[in-house]
């Protein structure tokens, strides 16, 4: 199975998720300065690949 190619934006969100456990989607969008919808798409990809998870 081929590894997914990660974009800088995705790695940025992953780093913030790791460094800010429990952060909301709104928090991540604010910290990255991405549109909320863009942050949501990136976060969903991270969740689908098992690199992030939803809590609460």
N, CA, C and O atoms as CSV, one atom per row, in Angstrom:
chain,resi,resn,atom,element,x,y,z
A,1,UNK,N,N,0.835,-1.175,0.000
A,1,UNK,CA,C,0.000,0.000,0.000
A,1,UNK,C,C,0.885,1.246,0.000
A,1,UNK,O,O,1.857,1.323,0.751
A,2,UNK,N,N,0.551,2.199,-0.829
A,2,UNK,CA,C,1.347,3.410,-0.971
A,2,UNK,C,C,1.027,4.393,0.157
A,2,UNK,O,O,-0.134,4.577,0.522
A,3,UNK,N,N,2.060,5.014,0.698
A,3,UNK,CA,C,1.896,6.013,1.742
A,3,UNK,C,C,1.297,7.274,1.144
A,3,UNK,O,O,1.628,7.637,0.016
A,4,UNK,N,N,0.410,7.954,1.888
A,4,UNK,CA,C,-0.149,9.205,1.371
A,4,UNK,C,C,0.919,10.291,1.299
A,4,UNK,O,O,1.823,10.344,2.134
A,5,UNK,N,N,0.807,11.139,0.312
A,5,UNK,CA,C,1.717,12.285,0.192
A,5,UNK,C,C,1.126,13.416,1.031
A,5,UNK,O,O,0.002,13.857,0.789
A,6,UNK,N,N,1.878,13.871,2.000
A,6,UNK,CA,C,1.378,14.912,2.893
A,6,UNK,C,C,1.813,16.279,2.408
A,6,UNK,O,O,2.957,16.474,1.996
A,7,UNK,N,N,0.897,17.213,2.460
A,7,UNK,CA,C,1.171,18.596,2.071
A,7,UNK,C,C,1.576,19.379,3.316
A,7,UNK,O,O,1.278,18.970,4.438
A,8,UNK,N,N,2.241,20.483,3.118
A,8,UNK,CA,C,2.709,21.319,4.224
A,8,UNK,C,C,1.531,21.737,5.106
A,8,UNK,O,O,1.648,21.739,6.331
A,9,UNK,N,N,0.403,22.088,4.494
A,9,UNK,CA,C,-0.775,22.498,5.269
A,9,UNK,C,C,-1.243,21.372,6.196
A,9,UNK,O,O,-1.624,21.620,7.340
A,10,UNK,N,N,-1.212,20.145,5.697
A,10,UNK,CA,C,-1.649,19.004,6.502
A,10,UNK,C,C,-0.682,18.748,7.655
A,10,UNK,O,O,-1.103,18.466,8.777
A,11,UNK,N,N,0.591,18.844,7.375
A,11,UNK,CA,C,1.590,18.655,8.423
A,11,UNK,C,C,1.484,19.746,9.488
A,11,UNK,O,O,1.718,19.497,10.671
A,12,UNK,N,N,1.132,20.941,9.060
A,12,UNK,CA,C,0.957,22.043,9.999
A,12,UNK,C,C,-0.207,21.770,10.957
A,12,UNK,O,O,-0.098,21.999,12.162
A,13,UNK,N,N,-1.316,21.280,10.408
A,13,UNK,CA,C,-2.466,20.947,11.249
A,13,UNK,C,C,-2.108,19.792,12.177
A,13,UNK,O,O,-2.456,19.818,13.358
A,14,UNK,N,N,-1.418,18.781,11.659
A,14,UNK,CA,C,-1.020,17.638,12.479
A,14,UNK,C,C,-0.151,18.087,13.650
A,14,UNK,O,O,-0.349,17.634,14.777
A,15,UNK,N,N,0.794,18.961,13.394
A,15,UNK,CA,C,1.663,19.477,14.453
A,15,UNK,C,C,0.845,20.219,15.517
A,15,UNK,O,O,1.101,20.078,16.713
A,16,UNK,N,N,-0.130,21.002,15.080
A,16,UNK,CA,C,-0.959,21.739,16.026
A,16,UNK,C,C,-1.868,20.811,16.820
A,16,UNK,O,O,-2.093,21.037,18.009
A,17,UNK,N,N,-2.388,19.782,16.185
A,17,UNK,CA,C,-3.224,18.811,16.894
A,17,UNK,C,C,-2.404,18.128,17.988
A,17,UNK,O,O,-2.857,17.967,19.121
A,18,UNK,N,N,-1.196,17.734,17.621
A,18,UNK,CA,C,-0.325,17.063,18.591
A,18,UNK,C,C,0.050,17.989,19.750
A,18,UNK,O,O,0.097,17.560,20.903
A,19,UNK,N,N,0.312,19.240,19.444
A,19,UNK,CA,C,0.731,20.188,20.465
A,19,UNK,C,C,-0.400,20.817,21.262
A,19,UNK,O,O,-0.160,21.466,22.281
A,20,UNK,N,N,-1.644,20.627,20.799
A,20,UNK,CA,C,-2.803,21.229,21.464
A,20,UNK,C,C,-3.909,20.204,21.632
A,20,UNK,O,O,-4.976,20.345,21.034
A,21,UNK,N,N,-3.673,19.176,22.435
A,21,UNK,CA,C,-4.710,18.150,22.598
A,21,UNK,C,C,-6.016,18.769,23.098
A,21,UNK,O,O,-6.015,19.613,23.995
A,22,UNK,N,N,-7.111,18.342,22.512
A,22,UNK,CA,C,-8.414,18.866,22.905
A,22,UNK,C,C,-8.807,20.139,22.189
A,22,UNK,O,O,-9.878,20.687,22.453
A,23,UNK,N,N,-7.960,20.629,21.282
A,23,UNK,CA,C,-8.283,21.848,20.539
A,23,UNK,C,C,-9.498,21.599,19.644
A,23,UNK,O,O,-9.647,20.520,19.069
A,24,UNK,N,N,-10.341,22.583,19.537
A,24,UNK,CA,C,-11.521,22.474,18.680
A,24,UNK,C,C,-11.138,22.799,17.231
A,24,UNK,O,O,-10.046,23.299,16.958
A,25,UNK,N,N,-12.041,22.511,16.338
A,25,UNK,CA,C,-11.823,22.843,14.930
A,25,UNK,C,C,-11.656,24.348,14.769
A,25,UNK,O,O,-10.821,24.804,13.987
A,26,UNK,N,N,-12.437,25.109,15.496
A,26,UNK,CA,C,-12.320,26.566,15.448
A,26,UNK,C,C,-10.946,27.014,15.931
A,26,UNK,O,O,-10.347,27.921,15.354
A,27,UNK,N,N,-10.451,26.380,16.985
A,27,UNK,CA,C,-9.104,26.696,17.492
A,27,UNK,C,C,-8.052,26.421,16.425
A,27,UNK,O,O,-7.169,27.245,16.185
A,28,UNK,N,N,-8.152,25.252,15.784
A,28,UNK,CA,C,-7.174,24.890,14.749
A,28,UNK,C,C,-7.225,25.855,13.571
A,28,UNK,O,O,-6.186,26.249,13.041
A,29,UNK,N,N,-8.423,26.234,13.164
A,29,UNK,CA,C,-8.556,27.185,12.054
A,29,UNK,C,C,-7.924,28.525,12.429
A,29,UNK,O,O,-7.236,29.139,11.613
A,30,UNK,N,N,-8.153,28.973,13.651
A,30,UNK,CA,C,-7.580,30.241,14.101
A,30,UNK,C,C,-6.060,30.165,14.163
A,30,UNK,O,O,-5.371,31.080,13.712
A,31,UNK,N,N,-5.532,29.069,14.724
A,31,UNK,CA,C,-4.079,28.929,14.866
A,31,UNK,C,C,-3.361,28.805,13.526
A,31,UNK,O,O,-2.235,29.277,13.376
A,32,UNK,N,N,-4.013,28.171,12.552
A,32,UNK,CA,C,-3.392,28.002,11.241
A,32,UNK,C,C,-3.680,29.167,10.303
A,32,UNK,O,O,-3.003,29.358,9.293
A,33,UNK,N,N,-4.708,29.947,10.667
A,33,UNK,CA,C,-5.198,31.035,9.805
A,33,UNK,C,C,-5.781,30.487,8.503
A,33,UNK,O,O,-5.759,31.159,7.472
A,34,UNK,N,N,-6.304,29.257,8.562
A,34,UNK,CA,C,-6.996,28.655,7.426
A,34,UNK,C,C,-8.483,28.927,7.586
A,34,UNK,O,O,-8.967,29.172,8.691
A,35,UNK,N,N,-9.202,28.882,6.468
A,35,UNK,CA,C,-10.660,28.897,6.544
A,35,UNK,C,C,-11.077,27.686,7.370
A,35,UNK,O,O,-10.401,26.657,7.349
A,36,UNK,N,N,-12.182,27.801,8.095
A,36,UNK,CA,C,-12.648,26.685,8.926
A,36,UNK,C,C,-12.915,25.449,8.069
A,36,UNK,O,O,-12.617,24.330,8.487
A,37,UNK,N,N,-13.476,25.645,6.874
A,37,UNK,CA,C,-13.768,24.507,5.992
A,37,UNK,C,C,-12.492,23.812,5.527
A,37,UNK,O,O,-12.469,22.588,5.400
A,38,UNK,N,N,-11.440,24.570,5.274
A,38,UNK,CA,C,-10.163,23.980,4.857
A,38,UNK,C,C,-9.551,23.192,6.009
A,38,UNK,O,O,-9.035,22.093,5.808
A,39,UNK,N,N,-9.609,23.752,7.211
A,39,UNK,CA,C,-9.090,23.049,8.385
A,39,UNK,C,C,-9.880,21.764,8.614
A,39,UNK,O,O,-9.304,20.742,8.988
A,40,UNK,N,N,-11.188,21.808,8.395
A,40,UNK,CA,C,-12.034,20.623,8.573
A,40,UNK,C,C,-11.664,19.525,7.576
A,40,UNK,O,O,-11.592,18.353,7.947
A,41,UNK,N,N,-11.430,19.888,6.330
A,41,UNK,CA,C,-11.045,18.894,5.313
A,41,UNK,C,C,-9.714,18.236,5.672
A,41,UNK,O,O,-9.566,17.019,5.562
A,42,UNK,N,N,-8.772,19.029,6.091
A,42,UNK,CA,C,-7.459,18.499,6.465
A,42,UNK,C,C,-7.593,17.595,7.688
A,42,UNK,O,O,-7.018,16.507,7.726
A,43,UNK,N,N,-8.343,18.041,8.672
A,43,UNK,CA,C,-8.520,17.257,9.884
A,43,UNK,C,C,-9.214,15.930,9.567
A,43,UNK,O,O,-8.848,14.902,10.135
A,44,UNK,N,N,-10.190,15.932,8.690
A,44,UNK,CA,C,-10.871,14.689,8.300
A,44,UNK,C,C,-9.891,13.714,7.660
A,44,UNK,O,O,-9.955,12.513,7.924
A,45,UNK,N,N,-8.990,14.212,6.825
A,45,UNK,CA,C,-7.995,13.329,6.200
A,45,UNK,C,C,-7.076,12.718,7.267
A,45,UNK,O,O,-6.738,11.536,7.198
A,46,UNK,N,N,-6.682,13.517,8.233
A,46,UNK,CA,C,-5.839,13.016,9.314
A,46,UNK,C,C,-6.575,11.959,10.140
A,46,UNK,O,O,-5.982,10.963,10.553
A,47,UNK,N,N,-7.855,12.179,10.375
A,47,UNK,CA,C,-8.663,11.213,11.130
A,47,UNK,C,C,-8.822,9.928,10.329
A,47,UNK,O,O,-8.681,8.835,10.878
A,48,UNK,N,N,-9.116,10.046,9.037
A,48,UNK,CA,C,-9.309,8.868,8.182
A,48,UNK,C,C,-8.060,8.002,8.089
A,48,UNK,O,O,-8.164,6.785,7.937
A,49,UNK,N,N,-6.890,8.608,8.179
A,49,UNK,CA,C,-5.645,7.852,8.104
A,49,UNK,C,C,-5.145,7.403,9.471
A,49,UNK,O,O,-4.112,6.741,9.571
A,50,UNK,N,N,-5.879,7.765,10.531
A,50,UNK,CA,C,-5.517,7.326,11.864
A,50,UNK,C,C,-4.486,8.187,12.575
A,50,UNK,O,O,-3.986,7.800,13.631
A,51,UNK,N,N,-4.162,9.339,12.020
A,51,UNK,CA,C,-3.156,10.202,12.650
A,51,UNK,C,C,-3.753,11.163,13.661
A,51,UNK,O,O,-3.029,11.779,14.443
A,52,UNK,N,N,-5.075,11.293,13.645
A,52,UNK,CA,C,-5.780,12.144,14.610
A,52,UNK,C,C,-7.089,11.449,14.956
A,52,UNK,O,O,-7.540,10.541,14.257
A,53,UNK,N,N,-7.677,11.897,16.040
A,53,UNK,CA,C,-8.986,11.345,16.404
A,53,UNK,C,C,-9.813,12.412,17.096
A,53,UNK,O,O,-9.287,13.362,17.676
A,54,UNK,N,N,-11.114,12.227,17.019
A,54,UNK,CA,C,-12.047,13.135,17.694
A,54,UNK,C,C,-12.253,12.661,19.123
A,54,UNK,O,O,-12.370,11.465,19.391
A,55,UNK,N,N,-12.294,13.603,20.013
A,55,UNK,CA,C,-12.609,13.281,21.404
A,55,UNK,C,C,-13.692,14.243,21.864
A,55,UNK,O,O,-13.766,15.389,21.422
A,56,UNK,N,N,-14.518,13.750,22.754
A,56,UNK,CA,C,-15.551,14.608,23.333
A,56,UNK,C,C,-16.646,14.910,22.479
A,56,UNK,O,O,-17.563,15.626,22.881
